[in-house]
Amino acid sequence: MPKTTSLDQFVARENKFAEIFGNRPLSIRNAQDRRTIAELIDSRLSPENLHCDGEISAAEARRKYQFLAQAARQLMAVDPTVRIYEL
């Protein structure tokens, strides 16, 4: 069984929210979706989002950063044209 990557986990989580709101799921196989995923990751990496406006511990913020940075690197390996500015 293939190992689930951080990118897979991120996309799966976003797709669960998309389903709740009746939006179509994202796929890393689609170039436009990869750009959307990059924008979502970039947004989550912004300091105010990363630290939940100061509501979480520094250790939890580091864990979030590590997860999101790994997902970003994996996405950029799939599609080198996407940009993640917050890395």
C-alpha positions as CSV (number, residue, x, y, z in Angstrom):
1,M,0.0,0.0,0.0
2,P,1.5,3.4,-1.0
3,K,2.4,5.7,1.8
4,T,0.1,8.7,2.3
5,T,2.1,11.9,1.9
6,S,1.6,15.3,3.7
7,L,0.3,16.6,0.3
8,D,-2.2,13.8,0.1
9,Q,-3.4,14.5,3.7
10,F,-3.7,18.2,3.0
11,V,-5.7,17.7,-0.2
12,A,-7.9,15.1,1.5
13,R,-8.6,17.5,4.4
14,E,-9.4,20.3,2.0
15,N,-11.7,18.0,0.0
16,K,-13.7,17.1,3.1
17,F,-14.4,20.9,3.7
18,A,-15.2,21.2,0.0
19,E,-17.8,18.4,0.2
20,I,-19.5,20.1,3.2
21,F,-19.9,23.3,1.2
22,G,-20.9,21.5,-2.1
23,N,-17.7,22.5,-3.9
24,R,-15.9,20.1,-6.2
25,P,-12.9,18.2,-4.9
26,L,-9.3,19.3,-5.8
27,S,-6.9,16.9,-7.5
28,I,-3.1,17.1,-7.8
29,R,-3.5,15.7,-11.3
30,N,-5.1,19.0,-12.5
31,A,-2.8,22.0,-13.2
32,Q,-5.4,24.6,-12.1
33,D,-6.1,22.6,-8.9
34,R,-2.4,22.5,-8.2
35,R,-2.3,26.3,-8.3
36,T,-5.3,26.4,-6.0
37,I,-3.7,24.0,-3.6
38,A,-0.5,26.1,-3.6
39,E,-2.5,29.2,-2.8
40,L,-4.3,27.3,0.1
41,I,-0.9,26.1,1.5
42,D,0.6,29.6,1.1
43,S,-2.4,31.1,3.0
44,R,-2.1,28.5,5.8
45,L,1.6,29.4,6.1
46,S,1.0,33.1,6.8
47,P,2.0,34.0,10.3
48,E,-1.5,34.9,11.5
49,N,-3.0,31.6,10.2
50,L,0.0,29.5,11.2
51,H,-0.2,30.7,14.8
52,C,-4.0,30.9,14.9
53,D,-3.7,34.6,15.9
54,G,-1.7,33.5,19.0
55,E,-4.2,30.9,20.2
56,I,-1.9,27.9,19.9
57,S,1.5,27.1,21.4
58,A,4.8,27.6,19.6
59,A,5.3,23.8,19.5
60,E,1.9,23.3,17.8
61,A,2.7,26.2,15.3
62,R,6.0,24.4,14.5
63,R,4.2,21.1,13.9
64,K,1.8,22.9,11.6
65,Y,4.6,24.6,9.7
66,Q,6.5,21.3,9.3
67,F,3.4,19.6,7.9
68,L,2.5,22.5,5.6
69,A,6.1,23.0,4.4
70,Q,6.4,19.3,3.6
71,A,3.2,19.4,1.6
72,A,4.4,22.5,-0.2
73,R,7.7,20.8,-1.1
74,Q,5.9,17.7,-2.3
75,L,3.6,19.9,-4.4
76,M,6.5,21.7,-5.9
77,A,8.1,18.4,-6.8
78,V,5.0,17.4,-8.7
79,D,4.7,20.8,-10.4
80,P,7.7,23.1,-10.3
81,T,5.7,26.0,-11.7
82,V,3.6,26.5,-8.5
83,R,4.8,29.1,-6.1
84,I,4.6,29.1,-2.3
85,Y,5.8,32.5,-1.1
86,E,5.6,31.9,2.7
87,L,8.3,29.2,2.7
